[in-house]
Amino acid sequence: MELTSFVKEKRKAVNLTQPELAAKAGVGLRFIRELEQGKQSLRLDKVNQVLRLFGYEVGAIPAKKDRNE
């Protein structure tokens, strides 16, 4: 699951609006909107602020290998 979908689904599961999530996470509404819309460059510390509300954080995972290899 992509990060954008994950955040949106978690937010909706706890019945929060984007402004409510932004306030609880201590980030701006614009950041939440950009996160849920899949902006390519976001501050990792802010992403983790949001994810921590749901008990998660971004971490290093093994890269997927190209299926043609």
C-alpha positions in Angstrom: 0.0 0.0 0.0 1.3 3.4 -0.9 1.9 6.0 1.8 -0.8 8.3 0.4 -3.5 5.7 0.6 -2.3 4.5 4.0 -2.6 7.9 5.6 -5.9 8.7 4.0 -7.4 5.3 5.1 -6.1 5.6 8.7 -7.4 9.2 8.9 -10.9 8.2 7.7 -10.9 5.1 10.0 -10.7 7.4 13.0 -13.1 9.9 11.6 -10.7 12.8 11.3 -10.9 15.5 8.7 -7.7 16.8 7.1 -7.7 19.9 9.2 -8.2 17.8 12.4 -5.4 15.5 11.5 -3.1 18.5 10.8 -3.9 20.0 14.2 -3.4 16.7 16.1 -0.1 16.0 14.3 1.2 19.5 14.6 1.7 20.1 10.9 0.0 22.4 8.4 -3.2 21.5 6.5 -1.2 22.1 3.2 1.2 19.4 4.3 -1.6 16.9 4.9 -3.1 17.6 1.6 0.2 17.2 -0.2 0.9 14.0 1.7 -2.5 12.5 0.7 -2.1 13.7 -2.9 1.3 12.0 -3.3 3.7 15.0 -3.5 7.1 13.5 -4.3 9.2 15.6 -1.9 8.0 15.9 1.7 9.9 16.3 5.0 10.5 12.9 6.5 10.2 14.3 10.1 6.8 15.7 9.3 5.7 12.5 7.7 6.7 10.7 10.9 4.8 13.2 13.0 1.6 12.2 11.2 2.3 8.5 11.1 3.1 8.4 14.9 -0.6 9.2 15.6 -1.4 5.8 14.1 1.5 4.0 15.7 3.8 3.9 12.7 6.9 5.6 11.3 8.8 5.6 8.0 11.8 3.3 8.0 14.3 1.7 5.7 13.1 -1.4 4.0 14.7 -3.6 1.3 14.2 -2.2 -2.2 12.1 -4.3 -4.6 14.2 -5.9 -7.3 13.3 -5.4 -10.9 11.1 -8.3 -12.0 13.1 -8.6 -15.2 16.3 -9.5 -13.4 
